Amino acid sequence: MFTNYIKVAWRNLLRSKWAGAINIFGLAIGITAALLLFVVIQFEYSYDKFQSHYHEVYRIVTQDEYPDGFDYNPGVPNPVPDAIAADNLPFEKIVPVKSAYNTQINLYPEDNKAAIPDKFEIDHVFYTTPDYVELFDTDFVSGNAADLAEPNKVFLTKETAEKLFGDWKGVENKNIEFSSGLKLTVAGVLEDMPMNSNMRCEILVSYQTVRSNPEIFDFDFDSWGSLGSDNQLYVKIAENTREETAQNALDAFTAKNFKNRGTSEKQLLLQAFKDIHFDSIYGPLSGGMIRVSTINTLIVIGLFILIMASINFVNLSTSKAIGKGKEIGVRKVMGSSKMQIIYQSFGETFLSVLIAATVGVLAATMLLPFLSLIADVPEKMNFFQPVILGFLGLLILILTLLSGFYPALVISRFKPIHALKSRFQKNRIGGVSVRKALVVIQFAIAQILMISTVIAIRQMNMVQEADLGFSQESIYFVEVPFDSPTEHRIDAFKQKLLTNSNVVSISLGSDVPASDNNSLFNFYFDGVNEDVPFPAFAKFGDENYFDTYGIEFLAGGPYQASDTIKEVVINETMAKRLLVENPEDAIGKQFRLGIMDEWATVTGVIKDFTVNSLRDEIRQLVIAPKKDFYHVVGIKLNEATSLKTIAQIEEEYNQIYPEQIYHGNFLDESIQQFYESEQKLALVFKIFACISILISCIGLYGLVSFMISQKVKEIGIRKVLGASVAQITMMLTKDYFFMVFLSFFIAVPIAYFMMEKWLESFAFKIPISVSLFVLVMISSLVITGMTVGSKAIRSALANPVDSLSDE
């Protein structure tokens, strides 16, 4: 019986090729979009779920509460891991993980240590203890975790070993050297770690290495005031101990060790490992991070597109019912039951969905390599995974039921006498009001995505065009290694670059004006030896820092040339928070960072500029000279700069730092990387807004086709009685413009709520204006006019003789 239903469905599909093609095309678009979005969502939710202790591991993070707000750090102060172990807190495992990013490895020829080495860059290096493998699944190809208890021992992943030595086999006991001078012995090889992990690293080094090389790491294990995001701590709560109990013990530990330390109220908090990937406050150790709101947005978009595609199918299928009237009438006269008619209708729906799914899978497979353009997923992914295939099967089932129920219900209600004579009332072909309501829903969804797209584009345009308070134009910066006390290569590099006619000015500093780097210090002000009750964000740069980056002074000027902190410059936010009402009044005041022994003089107050990204509020900032911290060379280039100039800069670098890998970038390109995830989400909105408009137009065209087919004789009579083409066109289209207006008022509050939540992640954001909504409404009316008007005008121009003679 089922085979018969499919055969008949196939014949009906071939009989009405145009309508069937439109149905399948609309469904295929929806299925393709849903599959691609599901791949992204499934990948993001799969992060670290392969870990055996996924639900049992916690990270200890640090929260500092100041009188005017909070500061969050995923790391812990240096002594915390040892102190927790000594206090016997209720943790079964205590695993410190110190991370390093973009670490350079040098391999020298065995017989010539003075030669220029082969240079390699490693994304993530973890320093940890043997207990690391007790918390995080680590597969050893050779060696064992016991070597992580020995100093200067290192494990390489297969991929890293092949990168360094050409083959991962036989690399045990070979030596590698970090550019810092740290020499390590390879103790073994690890399997490559999955991409969907926030504990992904290429190299594991024993934690004891940090303890044994204090001159290289400059890491004080007794400094309770030292806190960095690269020094993290992971724990497993003792068996039969509740999370609340462990947190209470951690609170007692915090009160004991941090009371009267610094100006903040510090709290150590347990963060579930399963929450790290979705946490935008603390962020992951490595791997990717995605906001839950972004995941929810992708889910909503996917549902929207599927609902729209299903609505299209319903509208077009009920429209086709007119042509199937005689077939249904004959079937009923010949004894077919109502359920058999329903089964037949579902058979046609299933066949259409199955064909659309096949087309969708093919399209999704071809588009999969481009998925990384809109999401942080690997460029190569296996589409045919059990979970994805399971989703596809469920999708086919749901779409068949969702799209087939209403058409089957409508067709099964046909009366044989009316069906055989093709005399249908509107309510017998499925209420027109129902189909119009479905189109209203379609256009509401389309307008939600259109509004979201316009807001996202405007916000990203604002970000790109915003005045950050410093110059981005023609600024090129190069990262250099820190000079040792006996070396001054950075000065030699600067002097070499100044001989280039395309170089306008150069500044040496710890950082460019806007980056993800933050250095916080306690500080003292106006000669009072008492901590100010909030931290100072600090950047260090030479006397040319302000001129090179185009930073504007409100009062005073830059400090004199110095290798140490004798004078400082503060920003206007710092001045206001120090209750200095007039910037001029801050000039000459005494200022001392916690790392300083002597007081320094404030020489100037600068206009606020964006220190991090536009997601963050302006920070209270101090800039001071301190040569020990300089490792960024900022180069202002003139307008005649070409790629040749950049090549010359790299050549000079390689001559002075032959053992180092070159890192150079334009400042504006570096700043744009802050907003990569938002740019990708904006692109998602653009793509799916276009898809929604396309699907809406298909649905609208199907509905107007049905409506006009019901009014053929009416149109003919009106033309005979003298109605103009314009009058007939208006009669046929006015209802649809009303539907667009109605859908607009449904879409506005939903879109406003969605995008207001999205904009909350930005400290600086565009206002959502009325003009934006008006623009979308006008666009919707134009799209509707083009879609409906083309069909209506063609019908209004038809010969009334043909219309009236058709029985």
C-alpha positions in Angstrom: 0.0 0.0 0.0 2.8 2.4 0.9 4.5 1.7 -2.4 1.3 2.6 -4.2 1.0 5.9 -2.4 4.6 6.8 -3.4 4.0 5.8 -7.0 0.9 8.0 -7.2 2.7 10.8 -5.4 5.5 10.6 -8.0 3.0 10.7 -10.9 1.3 13.8 -9.4 4.7 15.4 -8.9 5.6 14.9 -12.5 2.1 16.1 -13.6 2.6 19.5 -11.9 6.3 20.0 -12.4 6.3 23.8 -11.8 4.4 23.7 -8.5 6.3 20.7 -7.4 9.7 22.3 -8.2 8.8 25.4 -6.2 7.7 23.3 -3.3 10.9 21.2 -3.3 13.1 24.3 -3.9 11.6 26.1 -0.9 12.0 23.0 1.4 15.5 22.4 0.1 16.6 25.9 1.1 15.1 25.4 4.5 16.7 22.0 5.0 20.1 23.2 3.7 20.1 26.2 6.1 18.9 24.0 9.0 21.6 21.4 8.4 24.4 23.9 8.3 23.2 25.7 11.4 22.9 22.3 13.2 26.5 21.4 12.3 27.6 24.7 13.9 25.4 24.3 17.0 26.3 20.6 17.4 30.0 21.4 17.2 29.8 24.1 19.8 27.8 21.9 22.2 30.3 19.1 21.7 33.1 21.0 23.3 35.0 18.8 25.8 32.1 16.3 26.2 34.5 13.5 25.3 36.3 14.2 28.6 35.6 11.4 31.1 35.3 13.9 34.0 33.3 16.5 32.0 30.8 17.0 34.8 33.2 16.6 37.7 35.9 19.1 37.0 35.8 22.8 38.2 38.0 25.8 37.5 38.8 28.2 40.3 38.4 31.8 39.2 39.0 35.1 40.8 36.5 37.9 41.4 37.6 41.3 42.7 35.0 43.6 44.1 35.8 47.3 44.2 33.6 50.1 45.5 32.5 50.9 42.0 32.3 47.5 40.3 33.9 44.1 39.7 36.9 42.8 38.0 37.1 39.1 36.8 40.1 36.9 36.1 40.1 33.2 35.1 43.4 32.8 36.9 44.4 32.6 40.6 47.2 34.4 42.5 50.5 32.5 42.3 50.5 30.8 45.7 46.9 29.6 45.6 47.5 26.0 44.3 50.2 25.2 46.9 48.2 26.8 49.7 45.0 24.9 48.8 46.9 21.6 48.8 48.5 22.5 52.2 45.2 23.4 53.8 43.6 20.1 52.8 40.5 21.6 51.2 37.9 19.1 50.0 39.4 18.5 46.6 40.4 15.1 45.3 42.7 16.6 42.6 44.4 20.0 42.4 45.9 20.7 39.0 47.6 24.1 38.2 47.9 24.9 34.5 50.1 27.7 33.4 49.7 28.5 29.8 51.8 30.3 27.2 50.7 31.4 23.7 52.6 31.7 20.4 55.7 30.2 21.9 58.7 30.1 19.7 60.9 26.9 19.5 64.4 27.0 18.1 66.1 23.9 16.8 69.9 24.3 16.3 72.1 22.0 14.3 73.8 19.5 16.7 77.3 20.5 15.6 76.8 24.3 15.4 75.0 26.1 18.2 76.0 29.5 16.7 74.1 28.9 13.5 70.7 30.5 12.8 68.2 27.9 14.1 65.1 26.5 12.5 62.2 28.5 14.0 58.8 27.2 14.8 55.8 28.8 16.5 53.5 26.8 18.8 50.0 28.1 19.6 49.5 26.7 23.1 51.9 25.4 25.7 50.7 24.1 29.1 52.9 23.8 32.2 51.2 21.3 34.5 51.6 18.4 36.9 51.1 14.6 36.5 47.6 14.9 37.9 46.6 16.7 34.7 45.9 13.4 33.0 43.6 12.4 35.9 41.3 15.3 35.1 41.6 15.6 31.3 41.8 12.6 28.9 45.3 12.5 27.5 46.4 9.6 25.3 50.2 8.8 25.6 51.7 7.3 22.4 55.0 7.0 24.3 56.2 8.0 27.8 53.9 8.4 30.8 52.6 11.1 33.1 55.2 10.5 35.8 57.7 12.5 33.7 55.5 15.6 34.3 56.9 15.5 37.8 60.5 16.1 36.6 61.9 19.5 35.6 62.6 20.4 32.0 60.5 17.5 30.6 58.2 18.0 27.7 55.6 16.0 25.8 54.8 16.8 22.1 51.6 15.9 20.2 52.1 13.9 17.1 51.4 16.9 14.9 53.9 19.0 16.8 56.5 16.3 16.7 56.1 16.0 13.0 56.3 19.7 12.6 59.5 19.9 14.5 61.3 16.8 13.5 59.6 15.5 10.4 58.4 12.3 12.1 56.8 11.7 15.5 58.6 8.4 15.9 61.9 8.3 17.8 61.7 11.8 19.1 62.1 10.7 22.8 65.2 12.2 24.5 65.7 14.8 21.8 66.2 18.4 22.9 64.2 21.6 22.0 64.8 25.1 23.1 62.3 27.9 23.6 63.3 31.4 22.4 63.5 32.4 26.1 66.5 30.1 26.5 64.6 27.3 28.2 66.0 23.9 27.2 63.8 20.9 27.4 64.0 17.2 26.8 61.3 15.3 25.0 59.9 12.7 27.4 57.2 11.3 25.0 54.5 11.8 22.4 50.7 12.5 22.8 47.9 11.9 20.5 46.6 15.1 18.8 43.9 16.7 20.9 40.4 17.2 19.4 39.5 20.6 17.9 36.4 20.8 20.1 38.3 21.2 23.3 39.0 24.2 25.5 42.0 22.3 26.9 43.7 22.0 23.5 47.5 22.4 23.5 50.4 21.3 21.3 52.9 20.9 24.1 52.8 19.8 27.7 55.7 20.8 30.0 56.2 19.7 33.6 55.1 22.3 36.1 58.3 21.7 38.0 60.1 23.4 35.1 58.6 26.7 36.2 59.8 26.2 39.7 63.3 25.2 38.5 63.9 28.2 36.2 62.9 31.3 38.1 65.3 33.5 36.1 63.4 32.6 32.9 59.8 32.7 34.1 60.0 35.5 36.7 57.2 33.7 38.5 57.1 34.3 42.3 55.3 31.4 44.0 55.0 33.4 47.2 53.5 36.6 45.7 49.8 36.8 46.7 49.5 40.1 44.7 50.4 38.4 41.4 47.4 37.5 39.3 47.4 36.5 35.7 44.9 34.8 33.4 47.6 32.4 32.2 47.9 30.9 35.7 44.8 28.8 36.1 43.7 26.1 38.6 41.5 23.1 38.0 40.1 20.8 40.7 38.0 17.8 41.2 35.8 17.9 44.3 36.3 15.1 46.7 33.8 12.2 46.5 30.6 12.6 48.4 31.2 16.4 48.8 28.7 18.8 47.5 29.7 21.8 45.4 28.2 24.1 48.0 30.4 22.6 50.7 33.5 22.9 48.6 32.6 26.6 47.8 32.2 27.3 51.5 35.6 25.8 52.2 37.0 28.0 49.4 35.4 31.1 50.9 37.0 30.3 54.3 40.3 29.9 52.5 39.9 33.2 50.8 39.0 35.1 54.0 42.1 33.6 55.7 44.6 34.5 53.0 43.3 37.7 51.4 42.0 39.7 54.3 43.6 43.2 54.3 45.4 42.4 51.0 45.0 45.2 48.4 42.0 47.5 48.0 39.5 44.9 46.6 37.4 42.3 48.3 38.6 39.1 46.6 36.6 35.9 46.2 37.7 32.6 44.7 34.8 30.9 42.9 34.2 27.4 41.5 33.2 27.4 37.9 31.9 24.2 36.4 34.1 23.0 33.5 31.1 22.4 31.4 30.2 26.1 31.5 33.6 27.4 30.4 33.1 27.3 26.6 30.0 29.5 26.9 31.4 32.0 29.4 32.2 35.4 28.0 33.3 36.9 31.4 36.2 34.6 32.2 36.8 32.9 28.9 38.4 29.5 28.1 42.1 28.6 28.6 42.4 27.7 24.9 40.1 26.8 22.0 37.0 28.9 21.3 34.3 30.7 23.2 30.7 31.3 22.1 28.0 33.2 24.0 24.8 31.2 24.8 22.9 34.1 23.3 24.6 33.5 20.0 23.7 29.8 20.1 20.1 30.7 20.9 20.1 33.1 18.0 21.3 30.4 15.6 18.6 28.0 16.8 15.9 30.7 16.4 17.1 31.5 12.9 17.1 27.8 12.0 13.5 27.3 13.3 12.4 30.5 11.5 13.7 29.3 8.2 12.1 25.8 8.6 8.8 27.3 9.6 8.8 29.6 6.6 9.7 26.7 4.3 6.9 24.6 5.8 4.4 27.5 5.5 5.3 27.7 1.8 4.6 24.0 1.3 1.2 24.3 3.0 0.1 27.3 0.9 1.2 25.9 -2.4 -0.2 22.4 -1.6 -3.6 23.8 -0.7 -3.5 25.9 -3.9 -2.8 22.8 -6.0 -5.9 21.2 -4.5 -8.0 22.8 -7.2 -6.3 20.8 -9.9 -6.8 17.6 -7.9 -10.5 18.0 -7.3 -11.7 15.5 -9.9 -9.0 13.0 -8.9 -10.2 13.2 -5.2 -13.8 13.0 -6.3 -13.2 9.8 -8.4 -11.2 8.2 -5.5 -14.1 8.9 -3.1 -16.7 7.6 -5.5 -14.6 4.4 -6.1 -14.6 3.8 -2.3 -11.5 5.5 -0.9 -11.9 6.3 2.7 -11.0 9.6 4.3 -7.9 8.1 5.9 -6.7 6.7 2.6 -7.0 10.2 1.1 -5.0 11.5 4.0 -2.3 8.8 3.6 -2.1 9.6 -0.1 -1.6 13.3 0.7 1.1 12.5 3.3 2.7 10.3 0.7 3.1 13.2 -1.7 4.4 15.4 1.1 6.9 12.8 2.2 8.2 12.3 -1.3 8.6 16.1 -1.7 10.4 16.4 1.6 12.6 13.4 0.8 13.6 14.9 -2.6 14.1 18.3 -0.9 16.3 16.6 1.8 18.4 14.9 -0.8 18.9 18.3 -2.6 19.6 19.9 0.8 22.2 17.4 1.8 24.0 17.8 -1.5 23.9 21.6 -1.2 25.0 21.5 2.5 27.9 19.2 1.6 29.0 21.6 -1.1 28.7 24.7 1.2 30.3 23.0 4.2 33.9 24.2 3.4 32.6 27.8 3.5 31.0 27.3 6.9 34.1 28.6 8.7 33.3 32.1 7.1 30.3 32.4 9.4 31.3 30.3 12.4 34.3 29.1 14.3 34.3 25.6 13.1 37.1 23.5 11.5 37.5 24.0 7.8 37.3 20.2 7.3 34.3 18.5 9.0 32.7 15.1 8.6 29.2 15.8 7.6 28.0 12.2 7.8 28.1 11.8 11.6 25.5 9.7 13.4 24.2 12.7 15.3 23.8 14.8 12.1 22.2 11.9 10.2 19.9 11.4 13.1 18.9 15.1 13.0 18.3 14.8 9.2 15.9 11.8 9.7 14.1 13.7 12.5 13.9 16.8 10.3 12.3 14.8 7.4 9.8 13.3 9.8 8.9 16.7 11.4 8.6 18.5 8.1 6.4 15.8 6.6 4.0 16.0 9.6 4.2 19.8 9.8 3.9 20.4 6.1 1.5 17.6 5.3 -1.1 17.8 8.0 -3.1 20.8 6.9 -3.2 20.0 3.1 -4.2 16.4 3.9 -7.0 17.6 6.2 -8.2 20.0 3.5 -8.2 17.4 0.6 -9.8 14.7 2.7 -12.8 17.0 3.3 -13.7 17.4 -0.4 -17.3 16.4 -1.2 -17.4 14.1 -4.2 -20.2 16.0 -6.0 -18.4 19.3 -5.7 -15.0 17.8 -6.5 -16.2 16.1 -9.7 -17.9 19.4 -10.9 -14.8 21.5 -9.7 -17.2 23.7 -7.7 -15.4 24.8 -4.6 -16.1 27.4 -2.1 -13.1 29.1 -0.5 -13.7 27.5 2.8 -13.6 24.1 1.1 -10.1 24.6 -0.3 -8.8 25.5 3.0 -9.7 28.9 4.5 -8.1 31.7 2.8 -7.8 33.4 6.2 -5.6 30.5 7.4 -3.2 30.8 4.5 -3.1 34.6 4.9 -2.3 34.2 8.5 0.6 31.9 7.5 1.9 34.5 5.1 1.7 37.1 7.9 3.8 34.8 10.0 6.2 34.4 7.1 6.6 38.1 6.6 6.9 38.7 10.3 9.8 36.3 10.5 11.4 37.8 7.4 11.1 41.3 8.8 12.6 40.2 12.2 15.6 39.0 10.3 15.7 42.1 8.1 15.6 44.4 11.2 18.2 42.3 12.9 20.4 42.5 9.9 20.2 46.3 9.5 20.9 46.8 13.3 23.9 44.4 13.1 25.3 46.1 10.0 24.9 49.6 11.5 26.5 48.5 14.8 29.5 47.0 13.0 29.8 50.1 10.8 29.8 52.2 13.9 32.5 50.1 15.4 34.6 50.4 12.2 34.1 54.2 11.9 34.2 55.0 15.6 36.7 57.6 16.9 38.8 55.4 19.2 40.7 58.4 20.5 44.0 57.6 18.7 45.2 57.2 15.1 44.9 53.9 13.4 45.9 55.1 10.0 49.2 54.0 8.6 50.3 52.5 12.0 52.3 49.3 11.7 53.6 47.5 14.7 56.2 44.8 15.2 56.6 42.6 18.3 60.1 42.0 19.5 61.6 39.9 22.3 62.3 41.6 25.6 65.9 42.8 25.8 68.1 41.2 28.5 70.0 43.6 30.8 73.1 43.3 28.6 71.3 43.7 25.3 69.8 46.8 23.7 68.8 45.4 20.3 65.4 47.2 20.4 67.2 50.6 20.3 69.3 49.4 17.3 66.2 48.2 15.5 64.6 51.6 16.1 67.6 53.5 14.7 67.7 51.3 11.7 64.0 51.9 10.9 64.4 55.7 11.3 66.7 55.7 8.3 63.8 54.6 6.1 62.3 57.6 4.3 58.8 56.2 4.6 58.9 56.1 8.4 57.5 59.2 10.1 58.0 58.3 13.7 58.6 55.3 16.0 57.5 54.5 19.6 58.7 51.7 21.8 56.1 50.4 24.2 54.6 47.5 26.1 51.5 47.5 23.9 49.6 49.3 21.3 46.8 51.7 22.5 44.0 49.1 21.9 44.4 45.4 22.5 43.2 42.5 24.6 46.1 43.0 27.0 45.4 44.4 30.5 47.9 45.2 33.2 46.4 46.2 36.5 48.2 47.7 39.5 47.4 49.1 42.9 48.6 52.7 43.1 48.9 55.7 45.4 48.1 59.4 44.6 48.9 62.9 45.7 51.7 61.8 48.1 49.3 59.7 50.3 50.8 56.3 51.1 47.5 54.5 51.0 46.1 52.4 48.2 43.5 54.2 46.0 40.3 52.0 46.2 40.4 51.0 42.6 43.2 49.6 40.3 45.1 51.5 37.6 45.2 50.1 34.1 48.7 50.7 32.8 50.5 50.9 29.5 54.2 51.6 29.2 55.7 53.6 26.3 58.5 56.0 25.5 58.2 59.7 25.1 57.2 59.3 21.4 54.1 57.1 22.3 51.6 59.9 22.2 52.8 61.5 19.0 53.2 58.2 17.1 49.7 57.0 17.9 48.1 60.5 17.7 46.8 60.6 21.3 45.4 64.1 22.2 46.3 65.9 25.4 43.7 67.8 27.3 46.2 69.4 29.7 50.0 69.3 30.0 52.1 67.2 27.7 54.2 64.1 27.4 57.0 63.1 29.8 60.7 63.5 29.2 62.8 60.6 27.8 63.5 58.1 30.5 64.2 54.4 30.9 62.3 54.3 34.3 59.2 55.8 35.7 59.9 59.3 36.8 56.9 61.0 35.2 53.5 59.7 34.1 50.5 60.7 32.0 46.9 59.8 33.0 43.7 59.8 31.0 40.6 62.0 31.8 38.7 59.0 33.3 41.5 58.5 35.8 41.5 62.2 36.6 37.7 62.2 37.2 37.9 59.1 39.4 40.6 60.8 41.4 38.1 63.7 41.9 40.3 66.1 39.9 37.6 68.3 38.3 39.9 70.3 36.0 42.5 68.4 34.0 45.0 71.2 34.5 44.7 70.6 38.3 46.2 67.1 37.9 49.5 68.5 36.4 52.3 68.2 39.0 50.4 65.8 41.3 52.4 62.8 42.7 51.6 59.3 41.4 53.0 55.9 42.4 52.2 52.5 41.0 52.6 49.5 43.3 55.6 48.3 41.4 57.4 51.7 42.0 59.6 52.7 44.9 59.7 56.4 44.2 56.9 58.9 43.4 56.5 60.2 39.9 55.0 63.4 38.6 51.9 63.7 36.4 52.9 65.7 33.3 49.8 65.5 31.3 46.1 64.4 31.0 45.1 62.8 27.7 41.7 62.5 26.1 40.1 59.1 26.8 40.7 56.5 24.1 39.5 52.9 23.7 41.9 50.7 25.6 40.3 47.4 24.8 37.3 47.1 22.5 34.1 49.0 22.2 32.4 46.2 24.3 34.2 47.7 27.3 33.8 50.9 29.2 36.7 53.4 29.2 39.3 52.3 31.8 41.2 54.5 34.2 44.6 54.5 32.6 48.2 55.6 33.4 51.0 55.6 30.8 54.6 55.7 31.9 58.1 55.0 30.5 59.6 51.7 31.6 62.1 50.2 29.2 62.1 46.8 30.8 58.6 46.3 29.5 59.1 47.4 25.9 58.5 44.7 23.3 56.3 46.4 20.7 57.7 48.8 18.1 55.0 51.1 16.8 55.8 52.6 13.4 53.9 55.5 11.8 54.3 55.3 8.0 53.7 58.0 5.5 51.1 57.8 2.7 53.7 56.7 0.2 54.2 53.4 2.0 54.1 50.3 -0.2 54.6 46.6 0.4 58.3 47.2 -0.3 58.5 49.3 2.9 56.9 46.4 4.9 59.4 44.0 3.4 62.3 46.4 4.4 61.0 46.5 8.0 61.0 42.7 8.1 64.5 42.5 6.6 65.8 44.9 9.2 64.2 42.8 11.9 65.7 39.5 10.6 69.1 41.1 10.7 68.9 42.2 14.3 66.8 39.3 15.6 67.9 36.3 13.4 66.8 33.8 15.9 63.2 35.2 16.2 60.1 34.7 14.2 58.8 38.0 12.7 55.4 39.3 13.8 54.1 42.5 12.2 50.6 43.8 11.7 48.7 47.0 10.9 46.9 48.5 13.9 43.5 48.8 12.2 43.6 45.2 11.1 44.5 44.1 14.6 41.6 46.1 16.1 39.1 44.5 13.6 40.0 41.1 15.0 38.3 42.1 18.3 35.0 41.9 16.5 35.5 38.8 14.5 32.6 36.9 16.2 30.2 39.9 15.8 31.2 40.2 12.2 30.4 36.6 11.6 27.1 36.9 13.3 26.2 39.9 11.2 27.1 37.9 8.1 24.7 35.1 9.4 21.9 37.7 9.7 22.6 39.0 6.1 22.6 35.5 4.6 19.5 34.3 6.4 17.6 37.5 5.9 18.1 37.1 2.1 17.0 33.4 2.4 13.9 34.4 4.4 12.9 37.1 1.8 13.4 34.5 -1.0 11.2 32.0 0.8 8.6 34.7 1.6 8.4 35.7 -2.0 7.9 32.1 -3.1 5.1 31.7 -0.5 3.5 35.0 -1.5 3.6 34.1 -5.2 2.0 30.8 -4.4 -0.8 32.4 -2.4 -1.5 35.1 -5.0 -1.6 32.4 -7.7 -4.2 30.5 -5.8 -6.3 33.6 -5.1 -6.2 34.8 -8.8 -7.2 31.3 -10.0 -10.3 31.7 -7.8 -11.1 35.1 -9.3 -10.6 34.4 -13.0 -14.2 35.0 -13.9 -14.5 37.9 -11.5 -11.5 39.6 -13.2 -13.1 38.9 -16.6 -16.4 40.4 -15.7 -14.8 43.5 -14.1 -12.8 44.1 -17.3 -16.0 43.7 -19.4 -17.7 46.3 -17.2 -14.9 48.8 -17.7 -12.5 48.2 -14.8 -8.9 49.4 -15.6 -5.8 47.4 -15.2 -4.8 49.6 -12.3 -8.1 49.1 -10.5 -7.9 45.3 -11.0 -4.3 45.3 -9.8 -5.2 47.3 -6.7 -8.1 44.9 -6.0 -5.8 41.9 -6.1 -2.9 43.4 -4.1 -4.4 45.5 -1.4 -4.9 42.6 1.0 -1.2 41.7 0.7 -0.1 45.2 1.6 -2.3 45.0 4.6 -0.7 41.6 5.6 2.8 43.2 5.3 1.7 46.1 7.7 0.2 43.5 10.1 3.4 41.4 10.1 5.5 44.5 10.6 3.8 45.3 13.9 4.3 41.7 15.0 8.0 41.8 14.0 9.0 45.1 15.6 8.8 44.2 19.3 10.3 40.8 18.8 13.2 42.1 16.7 13.7 45.0 19.2 14.0 42.7 22.1 16.4 40.3 20.3 18.7 43.0 19.1 18.6 45.0 22.4 19.9 41.9 24.1 22.6 41.5 21.5 23.7 45.2 21.8 24.1 44.8 25.5 27.5 43.2 24.9 28.8 46.6 23.6 29.5 49.5 25.9 29.2 51.8 22.9 26.2 51.0 20.7 23.9 52.6 18.1 20.5 53.8 19.2 17.6 51.7 17.7 15.8 54.5 15.8 12.3 54.6 14.3 13.8 55.4 10.9 15.4 51.9 10.9 12.0 50.2 11.3 10.5 52.5 8.6 13.3 51.5 6.2 12.5 47.8 6.7 8.8 48.3 6.3 9.3 50.2 3.0 11.6 47.5 1.8 9.0 44.9 2.7 6.3 46.8 0.8 8.5 47.1 -2.3 9.3 43.4 -2.2 5.6 42.6 -1.8 4.7 44.9 -4.6 7.2 43.3 -7.0 6.2 39.8 -6.1 2.4 40.2 -6.0 2.2 43.0 -8.6 3.9 41.0 -11.3 1.3 38.2 -11.1 -1.6 40.6 -10.6 -0.7 42.8 -13.6 -0.3 39.8 -15.8 -3.8 38.6 -14.7 -5.3 42.1 -15.2 -3.9 42.2 -18.8 -5.4 38.7 -19.7 -8.2 38.6 -22.3 -11.6 38.5 -20.5 -13.0 36.4 -23.3 -10.7 33.5 -22.3 -11.6 33.9 -18.7 -15.4 34.0 -19.2 -15.5 31.1 -21.7 -13.6 28.7 -19.3 -16.1 26.5 -17.6 
